[in-house]
Amino acid sequence: MKMQLAEIAQALNTSCEGDAETVITSVAFDSRKISQGALFIPIKGERDGHDFVGSAIEAGASATLWEAGNPNKPEGIAVLEVADTLKAMQDLARYYLQKVNPTVVSITGSNGKTTTKDMVAAVLAKRFNVYKTQANFNNEIGVPMTILEMKPITEILVLEMGMDRAGQLHELSQLARPDVAVITMIGEAHIEFFGSRDKIADAKMEITDFLQEDGEFIYNGDEPLLAERAAKLPQDKSTFGFADSDSIHASDLRSTMHHSFFKINGTDREFSIPMIGRHNVANAMAAILVGRHFGESDEEIAAGLANFVPTANRMEWEKGDCGEDIMSDIYNSNPTAVKAVTASFGQVPVSEDGRRIAVLADMLELGSRSADLHKGLAACLDPDKINVLYLYGPEMNHLYQALLDKYGQQNLHYYPEDEMSHLIDDLKSDIHSQDIVLLKGSHGMHLERVLDRLK
């Protein structure tokens, strides 16, 4: 981004108090991430960003937005006064998006959106200048920040879009106006706020509310809730999945410890991804459809998928200090994700002396259904595939009780939330170099502390 303050002020329908010819080279809402020549955007959240304008100035900010009515307007820095700093940030992103005018791919889903975003970006980068959402900046702050961070040469912008309330994706879709919209799947994420998968599907479909008329909707064709809603859209549609009725469907799946291999209908080419799991094959098929939408060859698509780099803590393999291999999937968790990851982990080969050990922590934001959804995981856990279980958190006690008969106390361990150190000590004394370990839980359960200790 490179704009004079005069242009930014005009885009925001305000005036500049200070040197309007000052050139802004970046935007930040976190005063700790300010670079020289930045525009600081103070946002009101748990903390009021206006309180950190002084820090932003010290770090090199050249200008700041300022919400009208806030006292102590800063001196010694150019100021653009606006009614609402978050809305102004979104309006500036809308203006910059129109100025750069990239083609936009928007991606959402209860699971897999970050991985799919990484895959899509890697595929499209074979032919285009691509910018993608960094980490998981996927909400009403993260999406405009992603837009404002892209370079003027960007040809395709790949946006991850998350939601935790109805209407959120409608607003993000209105901002981005995607040319391609992708929904990876519908699960139980945030069911506490929505009450049913039907309502989650309605909310996810909001990503298509401002899909361009000549755009394409790409979705998981094995999900009836999506199929019945997609039928009402006038835009082109393509599906991925494992049913013969899907536009592309996978077959001949096989995996090693670090890779999955598969074929799709219509070609003898074998695709590979540096991740395991049937659900990640589904994500890769979404990326194949996006690549084909932009005219890429299967050879280019396959090369992009084979070498893409996943965002941290998404089925990422680490090495423990006694030589064990650890699969870290600790960014978020819900029943669909746990079932998918444990199924994949249960197929990873181990040596004759090795065991598969899983550490599962609470799945958060499941509301009144939490006890039943935790207990329901028992059906997908098999002692012959995952040999030892460590369960952590108050909600995992429901699963512990449901698994006692199946696992027995020798291979089933439960720890309340205040006993993480006890869990870590027991785990470290139990693990051998030939074992493989899975860590899976919601981010709020802080399994990264377990990972750090094991490493």
Summary of the structure (lengths in Angstrom):
residues: 455
radius of gyration: 23.7
end to end distance: 39.4
largest distance: 73.1
contacts: 1644
relative contact order: 0.09
helix: 38%
strand: 22%
